[in-house]
Amino acid sequence: MKKNKTGKYLKYALGEIVLVMIGILLALQINNWNNDRIERKLESNILNEILVNLKKDVINLNSKIKFNQEKFKLNRDVLIHLEQKTPLTDSLRFSYNKLIGRGTFEPITVAYENLKSKGIDIINNDSLRIAISELYDFKYFYITEDLRADYEPVKTLHMSEVFKNVRTSFGQSKSEPANLKEAQDNTYFHEALKQALGYYFWINTNYERGIKENEEVQRKIEAELMQRNK
């Protein structure tokens, strides 16, 4: 009788242990499921934020391209005027006044910095994660820091020759050559304008490429979010 009671107690104890283990495993499973759900929600929120930032970057890039196109036209008009020795008009005086400057692009990185603070591995899709990090850490770097470095020697010559050859008045919308005859014969001034034209074309070419790279990442994010909403 004692043996039968002991056997029953052992079976009962083993049953209790199994039930406790099953309960623990279920609790862990539910906890893991909740954590994964929270992480996926966070991932979706960050992807949406990055998408918004990227769309604003495209608007900004297009604005800078338009600005540089205008600078290209103004410098080209002045160069043609000097080389062909055409009459000085009010339109050209406006061009002389606006020769200097460039549209400088700076990406919006708030969402990407947020992603890095949470851990970039939170993005499950490997190709999407790589595409985002490549855009922000490599491709954007080229159209910001590298192009800025390329611009410095062009900027130095351009500004120097414009300041030497153009008479400007603060607050005025029109300017003209300090000495038209000298400006027409000044090869350094002409070369500075040509280099500026080359740079405006070059920077816009890279900005246009940046838009394509940006929009490719946008498409990847949109596809990922759409897949999640199915």
C-alpha positions, -999 to 999 in steps of 0.1 A, spaced: 0 0 0 29 23 8 44 16 -26 12 24 -43 8 57 -24 45 66 -32 39 59 -69 8 80 -69 27 108 -52 55 106 -77 31 107 -107 13 137 -91 46 155 -84 58 148 -120 25 160 -133 28 192 -113 64 198 -125 53 193 -162 24 217 -158 47 243 -142 73 239 -170 45 242 -197 33 273 -179 68 288 -179 73 280 -216 40 295 -225 48 326 -205 81 329 -222 65 324 -256 39 351 -249 66 374 -236 87 368 -267 57 373 -290 49 406 -272 85 418 -274 86 409 -311 53 427 -317 66 458 -300 99 457 -319 81 453 -353 59 482 -344 89 503 -335 106 492 -368 75 503 -388 74 537 -371 111 543 -378 107 532 -414 78 556 -418 99 584 -403 128 577 -426 104 577 -455 91 611 -446 127 624 -442 137 610 -476 107 627 -493 117 660 -478 153 654 -490 141 650 -526 122 683 -523 153 699 -510 175 685 -537 152 697 -564 153 731 -548 191 731 -548 192 719 -584 169 748 -595 191 773 -576 223 760 -593 206 760 -627 199 797 -621 235 804 -611 247 785 -642 226 807 -664 238 839 -647 275 830 -650 270 818 -686 253 851 -696 281 871 -681 308 850 -698 290 853 -732 287 891 -726 325 894 -719 337 871 -747 314 885 -774 317 921 -760 279 927 -762 263 959 -748 258 960 -710 221 958 -703 200 960 -671 195 922 -673 233 917 -674 237 940 -644 213 918 -625 234 888 -636 267 904 -624 251 910 -590 241 873 -585 272 854 -598 284 839 -565 268 811 -544 257 775 -548 228 754 -536 242 732 -507 223 700 -498 222 688 -463 201 656 -457 176 653 -429 191 625 -407 168 627 -376 151 594 -383 183 576 -393 200 588 -361 170 575 -342 173 541 -359 210 539 -350 202 547 -314 177 519 -313 201 495 -331 201 493 -369 196 455 -367 160 462 -356 153 462 -394 147 426 -402 150 429 -440 187 426 -447 186 442 -482 165 471 -469 188 476 -439 219 477 -462 202 500 -486 193 525 -459 228 525 -443 245 528 -477 225 558 -486 231 577 -454 267 566 -446 281 565 -481 260 578 -510 248 609 -492 284 616 -480 295 619 -515 270 645 -525 277 665 -493 312 663 -479 330 652 -511 313 678 -533 319 705 -507 356 696 -509 355 697 -547 340 731 -546 366 749 -524 392 756 -552 365 766 -576 349 789 -550 382 805 -541 390 815 -577 354 824 -586 349 847 -556 383 863 -560 378 872 -596 342 884 -591 353 907 -563 382 920 -583 362 927 -615 327 935 -604 316 967 -587 289 959 -561 269 980 -537 255 965 -506 217 960 -508 216 967 -545 201 942 -570 223 953 -599 261 955 -604 285 960 -633 321 955 -641 345 978 -623 362 983 -657 344 967 -686 373 967 -710 396 951 -685 369 925 -676 366 916 -713 403 910 -716 408 893 -682 414 856 -690 415 848 -653 380 862 -648 368 842 -678 384 810 -665 368 815 -631 334 818 -648 341 787 -669 351 767 -638 320 778 -620 298 767 -650 316 733 -649 310 729 -612 273 739 -613 268 713 -640 288 687 -621 270 693 -587 236 691 -603 245 658 -621 254 644 -587 223 658 -570 201 642 -598 219 609 -591 212 614 -554 175 618 -561 175 585 -579 193 567 -551 170 583 -526 139 572 -544 152 537 -548 154 534 -510 119 550 -507 105 522 -530 121 495 -509 107 510 -477 72 514 -492 73 478 -504 83 466 -469 56 486 -452 30 474 -478 40 438 -472 34 442 -434 0 457 -439 -13 427 -459 
